[in-house]
């Protein structure tokens, strides 16, 4: 198998690059997949080499071949200057903040941010002396009115966590760049395959690789990609200083999952849209929150900037008791109730974001449910939900 030079590799399609990235059979005794390399200590040949740290790998916390393969695969679809991998999606979010911010800085964070990220801002960043202001995710270019002299970064998430508001990322990036402010994005929902974060000017692109990268609900992992070499240098330095090494087994499993990510998303996208449309027609459902639906408030932005949609969305039920919601959900046989998503299995969970949003008021009249569509037969999933709605109606 001939090894392609970087110039030829860069011209390949995303699916081809995901198959090839980070593997070289010549380095792996001819095996297709790079091996799992476990290790902490690196042995040097002599004193001179040790003092100069003259080695490809200097110590376990500086990386290893398995981790390098994963980061190379992620980088080939992110299209930035470099990627680092960390032990969880939340850690990827917090690493991005720690790379960008110092004591005395001010950061703007979308009100629809992933809740654990919000908790980090309200606790750890506050102790660091960083002030956080939450903003309406629909603000667009008017985010410039929220800038302060010490505003260092803007945190975005498109679509938003749980409620799926679309953000005008190009408008936010344009406003921020005029002031030298950096923009970070939690791009887990779309993945780099459906939204080119760096192509739209985002400085740090974050992935909870636990979701569509690893995809089998057995790995916690995250990645952060930097748009420029200067920012990648700062990102890598912060990663090194914090000792955020990923276990080689987790890196291997994530890399294995990424090989099929494009194919899985190709199946899960239409299944998610089909289920969203089916639910939209149900009398028990007051609203479906899915930006790929034409009547969604964020559809125009999604259609303009995104090339696809993942299989995660939410619904608002017509007003009904939580006892009825529990009757519906507790009896489901194909949908698991779990907090993650992006895997091969379908999931469902109730949520209520009204207690912790501070810049916006969701205004839901009925209970809200987040739904992830996996790789099961769609008609089986519909039948499971149909039976659930019957239980909901019976429980009143």
C-alpha positions in Angstrom: 0.0 0.0 0.0 1.6 3.2 -1.2 1.8 6.0 1.3 0.3 9.2 -0.1 2.1 12.5 0.2 0.2 15.2 2.2 -0.7 17.2 -1.0 -2.5 14.2 -2.5 -4.0 13.1 0.8 -5.6 16.6 1.3 -7.4 16.3 -2.0 -9.2 13.1 -1.0 -12.9 13.1 0.1 -13.8 13.1 3.8 -14.8 9.5 3.8 -11.6 8.4 2.2 -9.5 10.5 4.6 -11.3 9.0 7.6 -10.4 5.5 6.4 -6.8 6.3 5.8 -5.9 9.0 8.4 -3.5 8.0 11.2 -2.5 4.6 9.9 0.6 3.4 8.2 0.9 -0.4 7.9 4.7 -0.1 7.5 4.8 1.3 11.1 2.4 -1.4 12.3 4.1 -4.6 11.1 1.7 -4.7 8.1 -1.5 -4.6 10.2 -4.3 -2.3 9.0 -4.9 -0.7 12.4 -2.3 1.1 14.4 -1.6 -0.9 17.6 -2.6 0.0 21.1 0.6 1.3 22.7 0.6 1.4 26.5 3.4 3.1 28.3 4.7 5.7 30.7 8.5 5.5 30.7 10.6 6.0 27.5 14.1 4.6 27.5 16.9 6.7 26.0 20.0 5.3 24.4 22.5 7.6 26.2 22.9 10.7 28.4 23.2 13.1 25.5 19.9 12.0 24.0 18.2 12.1 27.4 19.4 15.6 28.2 18.3 16.8 24.8 15.0 14.8 25.0 16.0 13.4 21.6 13.2 11.0 21.1 10.0 10.8 19.1 8.1 10.3 22.5 9.6 11.7 25.7 7.2 10.4 28.3 3.7 8.9 28.4 2.1 12.2 29.1 3.5 13.7 25.9 1.5 11.3 23.8 2.0 7.9 22.0 1.5 6.4 18.6 -2.1 5.4 19.2 -3.1 8.9 20.4 -1.2 10.4 17.4 -3.3 8.3 15.1 -6.5 9.5 16.6 -5.5 13.2 16.5 -4.4 12.8 12.9 -7.8 11.4 11.9 -9.6 14.1 13.8 -7.4 16.8 12.2 -8.1 15.5 8.7 -11.8 16.4 9.0 -11.4 19.5 11.2 -9.1 21.1 8.7 -7.3 23.2 11.3 -3.7 23.6 12.4 -3.9 20.7 14.9 -6.0 18.7 17.3 -5.6 17.5 20.9 -7.5 14.6 22.5 -8.7 14.6 26.1 -10.4 12.1 28.4 -14.0 13.5 28.0 -16.2 15.9 26.0 -16.6 18.1 29.1 -12.8 18.2 29.4 -12.6 19.3 25.8 -14.9 22.2 26.6 -13.0 23.2 29.8 -9.6 22.9 28.0 -10.8 25.4 25.4 -11.7 27.9 28.1 -8.5 27.4 29.9 -6.5 27.9 26.7 -8.3 31.2 25.9 -8.8 32.8 29.3 -6.9 34.3 32.2 -7.8 36.1 35.4 -9.5 39.4 34.7 -10.9 38.3 31.4 -14.6 38.4 30.4 -16.2 35.7 28.3 -19.6 35.6 26.5 -21.4 32.2 26.6 -24.6 31.2 24.8 -27.5 30.7 27.2 -28.2 27.4 25.4 -24.8 26.0 26.4 -24.3 22.4 27.5 -25.2 22.5 31.2 -21.9 20.9 32.6 -20.0 23.6 30.7 -22.2 26.2 32.3 -21.4 24.8 35.7 -17.7 25.1 34.9 -18.2 28.7 34.0 -20.1 29.4 37.2 -17.7 27.7 39.5 -14.1 27.1 38.2 -13.9 30.1 35.9 -15.4 32.3 38.6 -12.7 31.1 41.1 -10.1 31.9 38.4 -11.3 35.5 38.3 -13.0 35.2 34.9 -16.4 36.8 34.5 -19.1 35.0 32.4 -22.0 36.7 30.7 -24.7 34.5 29.2 -26.3 35.8 26.0 -29.3 35.0 23.8 -28.2 32.4 21.2 -30.2 34.3 18.5 -28.3 37.6 19.0 -26.2 37.2 15.8 -24.1 40.2 14.9 -25.6 42.2 17.8 -23.3 40.3 20.1 -21.0 43.3 19.5 -23.2 45.3 21.9 -22.1 42.9 24.7 -18.4 43.3 24.2 -16.4 44.9 27.0 -12.8 46.1 26.9 -11.8 42.8 28.6 -13.9 40.4 26.6 -11.5 37.8 25.4 -13.7 35.1 23.9 -17.2 34.1 22.8 -18.5 30.5 23.4 -21.1 29.2 20.9 -23.0 26.0 20.4 -25.0 25.4 17.2 -27.6 24.1 17.6 -28.0 24.8 21.3 -28.1 22.1 24.0 -31.6 20.6 24.6 -33.6 23.4 22.8 -31.7 23.4 19.5 -31.5 27.1 18.7 -29.4 27.9 15.7 -26.7 30.5 16.0 -25.5 32.8 13.2 -21.9 31.7 13.6 -20.5 33.8 10.6 -22.1 36.9 12.0 -20.7 36.3 15.5 -17.3 35.5 14.1 -17.3 38.7 12.0 -18.3 40.8 15.0 -15.7 39.2 17.2 -12.8 39.4 14.7 -13.3 43.2 14.4 -12.3 43.4 18.1 -9.7 40.7 18.2 -12.0 38.4 20.2 -11.7 34.6 19.7 -14.6 32.3 19.1 -15.0 28.8 20.3 -17.8 26.3 19.2 -19.1 23.1 20.7 -19.7 21.4 17.3 -20.6 18.0 18.6 -24.1 17.9 17.1 -23.1 18.5 13.5 -19.5 17.1 13.7 -16.9 18.5 11.3 -18.6 16.5 8.5 -21.8 18.7 8.6 -20.4 22.0 9.8 -16.9 23.3 8.8 -16.2 25.3 11.9 -12.7 26.5 10.9 -14.0 27.3 7.4 -16.5 29.7 9.0 -13.7 31.3 11.1 -14.2 29.5 14.4 -10.9 29.6 16.4 -11.4 26.5 18.6 -13.7 23.6 17.5 -14.8 21.2 20.3 -16.1 17.7 19.9 -17.5 15.4 22.6 -16.0 12.4 20.8 -18.0 10.2 23.1 -20.8 10.8 20.7 -20.4 10.3 16.9 -16.7 9.7 17.0 -16.6 6.7 19.3 -20.3 6.0 18.7 -20.6 2.7 20.7 -21.4 4.1 24.2 -18.3 2.6 25.7 -15.8 5.5 25.6 -15.5 8.9 27.2 -13.3 11.2 25.0 -13.1 14.7 23.5 -11.1 16.7 21.0 -10.2 20.3 20.5 -9.1 21.7 17.2 -7.2 25.0 16.7 -7.6 27.1 13.5 -4.2 28.7 13.4 -0.7 27.4 14.3 -0.3 30.1 17.0 -3.5 29.0 18.7 -2.6 25.3 18.3 0.7 26.0 20.1 -1.2 27.6 23.0 -3.7 24.7 23.0 -1.0 22.0 23.0 0.9 23.8 25.7 -2.2 24.0 28.0 -2.9 20.3 27.2 0.7 19.4 28.2 0.6 21.5 31.4 -2.6 19.8 32.6 -1.4 16.3 31.8 -4.5 15.4 29.9 -3.4 12.1 28.4 -6.0 9.8 26.9 -5.8 6.1 27.7 -4.6 4.2 24.6 -7.5 1.8 24.6 -9.9 4.8 24.4 -7.9 6.4 21.6 -8.0 3.1 19.7 -11.7 2.6 20.1 -12.5 6.2 19.1 -10.3 5.9 16.0 -12.1 2.7 15.1 -15.4 4.4 15.5 -14.4 7.3 13.3 -13.7 5.1 10.4 -17.4 4.5 10.0 -18.7 7.9 11.2 -19.6 9.2 7.8 -21.6 6.1 7.0 -23.5 6.1 10.3 -24.4 9.8 10.0 -25.6 9.2 6.5 -28.1 6.6 7.9 -29.0 8.5 11.1 -29.7 11.9 9.5 -32.7 10.8 7.4 -33.9 8.6 10.2 -33.9 11.5 12.6 -35.7 13.8 10.2 -38.3 11.2 9.4 -38.9 10.6 13.1 -39.1 14.3 13.7 -41.7 14.7 11.0 -43.7 11.7 12.3 -43.7 13.2 15.8 -44.7 16.6 14.4 -48.0 15.0 13.1 -48.8 13.5 16.5 -51.6 15.3 18.5 -49.7 14.7 21.7 -46.8 16.8 20.4 -47.0 20.6 20.5 -43.7 21.4 18.9 -40.6 19.6 17.4 -37.2 21.3 17.8 -35.1 20.2 14.8 -33.3 22.8 12.7 -33.5 20.6 9.6 -37.3 20.9 9.5 -38.5 23.8 7.2 -40.7 25.4 9.8 -38.0 25.4 12.5 -37.0 29.0 13.5 -33.3 28.2 12.8 -33.9 26.3 9.5 -32.7 29.2 7.3 -29.3 29.3 9.1 -29.0 25.5 9.1 -29.7 25.4 5.4 -27.2 28.2 4.7 -24.3 27.0 6.7 -24.7 23.2 7.4 -24.4 20.3 5.0 -26.3 17.9 7.2 -28.0 17.2 10.5 -27.4 14.6 13.2 -30.0 12.4 14.8 -30.6 14.4 18.0 -33.6 16.7 18.5 -36.3 17.5 21.1 -40.1 17.8 21.4 -42.5 19.8 23.5 -45.5 17.8 24.5 -49.0 19.3 24.8 -49.6 20.1 28.5 -49.8 16.9 30.5 -48.7 15.7 33.9 -45.2 14.4 34.6 -47.0 11.3 35.8 -48.2 10.8 32.3 -44.8 11.5 30.8 -43.3 8.9 33.1 -45.9 6.4 32.0 -44.9 7.0 28.4 -41.2 6.8 28.9 -40.9 4.1 31.5 -42.6 1.6 29.3 -40.5 2.1 26.3 -38.7 -1.1 25.2 -36.4 0.2 22.4 -35.5 3.7 23.7 -33.1 3.7 26.6 -33.2 6.5 29.1 -29.7 7.9 29.2 -27.8 11.2 29.1 -25.6 10.6 26.1 -26.3 10.3 22.4 -24.5 9.8 19.1 -24.2 6.1 19.5 -25.8 3.3 17.6 -28.8 3.0 20.0 -31.9 5.2 20.4 -32.2 7.2 23.6 -34.8 9.4 25.2 -34.8 11.7 28.3 -37.1 14.3 29.9 -35.6 17.7 30.6 -36.5 21.1 32.0 -34.1 23.9 31.3 -36.2 26.7 32.7 -34.5 26.8 36.1 -31.0 27.6 34.9 -31.4 29.7 31.7 -30.6 33.3 32.6 -30.6 35.3 29.4 -33.6 33.7 27.8 -37.0 32.3 28.8 -37.8 29.1 27.0 -41.6 29.5 27.6 -42.6 25.9 27.2 -46.2 25.1 28.2 -45.8 21.4 28.2 -43.0 18.9 29.2 -40.0 18.6 27.0 -38.2 15.4 25.8 -34.9 15.0 24.1 -34.7 12.2 21.5 -31.8 10.4 19.8 -32.4 8.1 16.9 -30.0 5.3 16.5 -29.6 2.6 13.9 -32.7 0.5 14.7 -35.5 -0.1 12.2 -37.5 3.2 12.1 -40.9 1.5 12.0 -40.0 -0.4 15.2 -39.0 2.8 16.9 -42.3 4.5 15.8 -44.3 1.5 17.2 -42.5 1.8 20.5 -43.3 5.5 20.8 -46.9 5.0 19.6 -47.4 2.6 22.5 -45.8 5.1 24.7 -48.2 7.8 23.6 -51.1 5.4 24.4 -49.8 5.1 27.9 -49.4 8.9 28.2 -53.1 9.4 27.1 -54.3 6.8 29.5 -52.4 8.3 32.5 -53.8 11.8 31.6 
